[in-house]
């Protein structure tokens, strides 16, 4: 598939020249500004634009041995097809920068390899951060689709929905699922699925050959609670039933078993393995999510995992609950 720049030839030439002088020529941004005869602010913007539009490709010699070892160990322990471990950036709290950079890099590689006609996307803070790290580039021959309902119960926009961002970044078609993540009742779910277009979008999502998802916890700070998609009392009931982690509206106990809950029966999202040969990749990490990630990995539903170094080490310990 073709990837085209969004900027004019003159701007592209100037941006490439500024980036080359800075990264290859070793000039400071002030020196680049002087060489090009522009203001320092202009030089900074040109270099940033070159990076954002994918003109600058960094090459670092040598592997991060520790991360590669962790990747191999996780692949073996949890029967994964792929695993990428982002190096520790010493972030406090949720390692969003490390996860978003690693996630964006992998998503872009999958976009550019041209193997997928449709890519499905979940939502959540981590996946949203990864999509925001993508540069602007135009894509031909690919479309994106939401893997789950995209509006809250009061029909406001989910703040961590990624479909509008991916459409803006790539210029590709991005199909939202125009229903809540969870219907009010099982009967309401059937009514929503019967609406014109909804079943088509769900079929498109189920048929996507590559699916990117997040993994959630069952605490009061979980994204499903803060976005008002689920009430705290509902989470408490699932937790009391042994729930530890959540993915795509399905809830897992510590052994990786999918729990049959009243909430799951009202979920409007894709089914596991609906396409047969699809690949399900999670982007998740952080201390507060370690147990949830471990539970989902135990289920063997995932084909791939992108996580951070500290989480990877925790997942390999035998004492994780």
C-alpha positions as CSV (number, residue, x, y, z in Angstrom):
1,X,0.0,0.0,0.0
2,X,1.2,3.5,-0.7
3,X,2.2,6.0,2.0
4,X,2.2,9.6,0.9
5,X,3.4,12.7,2.6
6,X,0.9,15.4,3.5
7,X,3.1,18.4,3.0
8,X,4.1,20.5,-0.1
9,X,7.3,19.8,-2.0
10,X,8.9,23.0,-0.8
11,X,8.1,22.3,2.8
12,X,9.2,18.7,2.4
13,X,12.5,19.7,1.0
14,X,13.1,22.3,3.7
15,X,12.1,19.8,6.5
16,X,14.3,17.0,5.1
17,X,17.3,19.4,4.7
18,X,16.8,20.7,8.3
19,X,16.5,17.1,9.7
20,X,19.6,16.0,7.8
21,X,21.7,18.9,9.0
22,X,20.6,18.2,12.6
23,X,20.7,14.4,12.8
24,X,23.4,13.5,10.3
25,X,25.4,16.8,10.1
26,X,25.4,17.1,13.9
27,X,24.4,20.8,13.9
28,X,22.5,22.3,16.7
29,X,19.1,23.7,15.9
30,X,20.5,27.2,16.1
31,X,23.2,26.3,13.6
32,X,20.5,24.7,11.3
33,X,18.5,27.9,11.5
34,X,21.6,30.0,10.6
35,X,22.5,27.6,7.7
36,X,19.0,27.7,6.2
37,X,18.4,31.4,6.9
38,X,15.4,30.9,9.1
39,X,14.4,31.7,12.6
40,X,15.3,29.2,15.3
41,X,11.7,28.5,16.0
42,X,11.2,27.8,12.3
43,X,14.1,25.4,12.3
44,X,12.7,23.6,15.3
45,X,9.3,23.2,13.7
46,X,10.9,21.9,10.4
47,X,12.9,19.2,12.3
48,X,9.8,18.2,14.4
49,X,7.7,18.0,11.2
50,X,10.3,15.8,9.5
51,X,10.2,13.4,12.5
52,X,6.3,13.5,12.8
53,X,5.9,12.7,9.0
54,X,8.3,9.8,9.1
55,X,11.1,11.3,7.2
56,X,13.6,10.6,10.0
57,X,14.2,6.9,10.7
58,X,16.5,6.2,13.6
59,X,18.8,3.2,13.5
60,X,20.4,2.0,16.7
61,X,23.1,-0.6,16.5
62,X,22.8,-3.6,18.9
63,X,19.8,-5.2,20.6
64,X,18.7,-4.4,24.1
65,X,19.7,-7.8,25.3
66,X,17.7,-7.8,28.5
67,X,14.5,-6.9,26.7
68,X,15.1,-9.5,24.0
69,X,15.6,-12.2,26.7
70,X,12.3,-11.1,28.4
71,X,10.5,-11.3,25.1
72,X,11.7,-14.8,24.4
73,X,10.8,-15.9,27.9
74,X,7.3,-14.4,27.7
75,X,6.7,-16.0,24.3
76,X,7.6,-19.4,25.6
77,X,5.7,-19.1,28.9
78,X,2.4,-17.8,27.4
79,X,2.6,-19.4,23.9
80,X,2.7,-16.0,22.2
81,X,3.4,-15.6,18.5
82,X,5.0,-12.2,19.1
83,X,6.2,-10.1,22.1
84,X,7.9,-6.8,22.4
85,X,9.2,-5.4,25.6
86,X,9.8,-1.6,25.8
87,X,12.9,-0.6,27.8
88,X,12.4,1.1,31.1
89,X,12.2,4.9,30.8
90,X,12.0,5.3,34.6
91,X,8.5,6.7,34.5
92,X,6.5,7.2,37.6
93,X,3.2,5.4,37.7
94,X,1.8,4.1,34.4
95,X,4.7,3.8,31.8
96,X,2.6,5.4,29.1
97,X,5.5,6.9,27.1
98,X,7.4,3.6,26.9
99,X,4.2,1.7,25.9
100,X,2.9,4.3,23.5
101,X,6.3,4.5,21.6
102,X,6.6,0.7,21.4
103,X,2.9,0.3,20.4
104,X,3.0,3.0,17.8
105,X,6.2,1.5,16.2
106,X,4.6,-1.9,16.0
107,X,1.3,-0.6,14.7
108,X,3.0,1.4,12.0
109,X,5.1,-1.6,10.9
110,X,1.9,-3.6,10.6
111,X,0.3,-0.9,8.5
112,X,3.2,-0.6,6.2
113,X,3.8,-4.3,5.6
114,X,0.5,-4.4,3.6
115,X,-0.7,-7.7,4.9
116,X,-3.9,-6.6,6.4
117,X,-7.0,-5.2,4.6
118,X,-8.8,-4.4,7.9
119,X,-7.3,-3.7,11.3
120,X,-9.5,-3.6,14.4
121,X,-8.8,-1.3,17.3
122,X,-10.1,-1.4,20.9
123,X,-10.0,1.7,23.1
124,X,-8.4,2.7,26.4
125,X,-5.7,5.1,27.7
126,X,-2.7,3.0,26.6
127,X,-3.9,2.3,23.1
128,X,-5.1,5.9,22.7
129,X,-1.6,7.1,23.7
130,X,0.0,4.7,21.2
131,X,-2.2,5.9,18.3
132,X,-1.4,9.5,19.2
133,X,2.3,8.7,18.7
134,X,1.7,7.8,15.1
135,X,3.0,10.3,12.5
136,X,0.8,11.8,9.8
137,X,0.8,9.7,6.6
138,X,-1.7,8.7,4.0
139,X,-2.7,5.1,3.6
140,X,-4.3,3.4,0.6
141,X,-6.0,0.0,0.6
142,X,-6.5,-0.3,4.4
143,X,-9.4,0.5,6.7
144,X,-9.8,0.5,10.5
145,X,-12.8,-0.6,12.5
146,X,-13.7,-0.4,16.2
147,X,-13.9,-3.7,18.0
148,X,-16.5,-2.6,20.5
149,X,-19.3,-0.1,21.1
150,X,-17.9,3.4,21.0
151,X,-20.3,5.6,23.0
152,X,-21.0,5.8,26.7
153,X,-24.5,5.0,28.2
154,X,-25.5,8.7,27.9
155,X,-24.3,8.7,24.3
156,X,-21.4,11.0,24.8
157,X,-18.1,10.3,23.0
158,X,-15.7,7.9,24.8
159,X,-12.7,10.1,25.6
160,X,-10.3,7.1,25.0
161,X,-11.8,6.1,21.6
162,X,-9.1,5.9,19.0
163,X,-11.0,5.8,15.7
164,X,-11.1,9.6,15.1
165,X,-7.4,9.9,15.8
166,X,-6.4,7.0,13.6
167,X,-8.5,8.5,10.8
168,X,-6.9,11.9,11.2
169,X,-3.3,10.4,11.4
170,X,-3.6,8.2,8.3
171,X,-6.4,9.5,6.1
172,X,-7.8,5.9,6.0
173,X,-11.4,4.9,6.4
174,X,-12.2,4.3,10.1
175,X,-15.5,2.7,11.0
176,X,-16.9,3.2,14.5
177,X,-19.4,0.9,16.1
178,X,-22.2,3.4,16.8
179,X,-23.6,1.7,19.9
180,X,-22.7,1.6,23.6
181,X,-20.1,-0.9,24.8
182,X,-22.7,-2.5,27.1
183,X,-26.4,-2.5,26.4
184,X,-28.8,-1.8,29.2
185,X,-30.3,-5.2,28.9
186,X,-29.9,-8.4,26.9
187,X,-33.0,-7.5,25.0
188,X,-31.6,-4.0,24.2
189,X,-28.5,-5.7,22.9
190,X,-30.5,-7.7,20.4
191,X,-32.4,-4.6,19.4
192,X,-29.2,-2.7,18.8
193,X,-27.7,-5.5,16.8
194,X,-30.8,-5.5,14.6
195,X,-30.3,-1.9,13.6
196,X,-29.3,-1.1,10.0
197,X,-25.5,-1.0,9.7
198,X,-24.6,-2.2,13.3
199,X,-24.4,-5.9,12.4
200,X,-22.3,-5.0,9.3
201,X,-19.8,-3.1,11.4
202,X,-19.7,-6.0,13.9
203,X,-19.1,-8.5,11.1
204,X,-16.3,-6.2,9.7
205,X,-14.7,-6.0,13.2
206,X,-14.9,-9.8,13.7
207,X,-13.4,-10.3,10.3
208,X,-10.4,-8.0,10.9
209,X,-7.2,-10.0,10.5
210,X,-5.3,-8.0,13.1
211,X,-6.8,-6.6,16.3
212,X,-5.1,-4.3,18.8
213,X,-6.6,-4.2,22.3
214,X,-6.0,-2.9,25.8
215,X,-6.3,-4.8,29.1
216,X,-8.2,-3.4,32.0
217,X,-8.4,-3.9,35.8
218,X,-11.4,-4.2,38.0
219,X,-10.6,-1.3,40.4
220,X,-12.5,1.9,40.7
221,X,-10.0,3.7,38.5
222,X,-10.5,1.4,35.6
223,X,-11.2,3.1,32.3
224,X,-14.6,1.4,32.0
225,X,-15.7,3.0,35.3
226,X,-14.2,6.4,34.7
227,X,-15.8,6.6,31.3
228,X,-19.1,5.7,32.8
229,X,-19.5,2.6,30.7
230,X,-19.8,0.4,33.8
231,X,-21.1,1.2,37.3
232,X,-18.8,0.5,40.2
233,X,-21.3,-1.9,41.8
234,X,-21.1,-4.0,38.6
235,X,-17.3,-4.2,38.8
236,X,-17.6,-5.1,42.5
237,X,-19.9,-8.0,41.7
238,X,-17.5,-9.4,39.0
239,X,-14.5,-9.0,41.4
240,X,-16.4,-10.9,44.1
241,X,-16.9,-13.7,41.5
242,X,-13.2,-13.9,41.0
243,X,-12.6,-11.4,38.2
244,X,-9.1,-10.0,37.9
245,X,-8.8,-8.6,34.4
246,X,-10.9,-7.4,31.5
247,X,-10.4,-7.4,27.7
248,X,-13.0,-6.5,25.1
249,X,-15.7,-6.6,27.7
250,X,-14.9,-10.2,28.8
251,X,-13.7,-10.8,32.3
252,X,-11.0,-13.3,33.4
253,X,-10.2,-14.9,36.7
254,X,-6.6,-15.4,37.9
255,X,-6.4,-18.8,36.0
256,X,-7.4,-17.2,32.7
257,X,-11.0,-18.5,32.7
258,X,-13.6,-16.3,31.1
259,X,-16.3,-15.6,33.6
260,X,-20.0,-15.7,32.6
261,X,-21.4,-12.5,33.9
262,X,-24.6,-10.4,33.4
263,X,-22.4,-7.6,32.1
264,X,-20.7,-9.8,29.5
265,X,-24.1,-10.9,28.2
266,X,-24.8,-7.3,27.4
267,X,-21.5,-6.6,25.7
268,X,-21.4,-5.3,22.1
269,X,-17.9,-6.3,21.0
270,X,-16.1,-8.8,18.8
271,X,-15.9,-12.5,19.6
272,X,-12.7,-14.3,20.3
273,X,-11.3,-16.1,17.3
274,X,-14.3,-15.2,15.2
275,X,-12.2,-15.0,12.0
276,X,-10.1,-18.1,12.7
277,X,-6.8,-16.8,11.6
278,X,-7.0,-13.4,13.2
279,X,-4.2,-12.1,15.5
280,X,-5.0,-10.5,18.8
281,X,-2.3,-8.2,20.2
282,X,-2.5,-6.4,23.5
283,X,-0.7,-3.2,24.5
284,X,-0.6,-3.0,28.2
285,X,1.7,-2.5,31.2
286,X,2.2,-0.9,34.6
287,X,2.3,-2.2,38.1
288,X,-1.4,-1.8,38.7
289,X,-2.2,-4.0,35.6
290,X,0.2,-6.8,36.2
291,X,-2.3,-9.2,37.7
292,X,-4.9,-8.3,35.0
293,X,-2.4,-8.9,32.2
294,X,-1.3,-12.2,33.8
295,X,-4.9,-13.4,34.0
296,X,-5.5,-12.6,30.3
297,X,-2.3,-14.2,29.2
298,X,-3.3,-17.4,31.2
299,X,-6.3,-17.6,28.9
300,X,-4.2,-18.1,25.8
301,X,-6.5,-15.8,23.9
302,X,-3.7,-13.4,23.0
303,X,-1.4,-13.9,20.1
304,X,0.9,-11.0,21.0
305,X,1.8,-8.6,23.8
306,X,3.6,-5.3,23.9
307,X,4.5,-4.3,27.4
308,X,7.2,-2.6,29.5
309,X,10.3,-4.0,31.0
310,X,9.2,-3.9,34.7
311,X,5.8,-5.6,33.8
312,X,7.6,-8.2,31.8
313,X,9.8,-9.2,34.7
314,X,6.8,-9.3,37.0
315,X,4.8,-11.6,34.6
316,X,7.7,-14.1,34.6
317,X,7.8,-14.3,38.4
318,X,6.1,-17.4,39.9
319,X,4.6,-15.5,42.8
320,X,2.3,-13.2,40.8
321,X,-1.4,-13.7,41.8
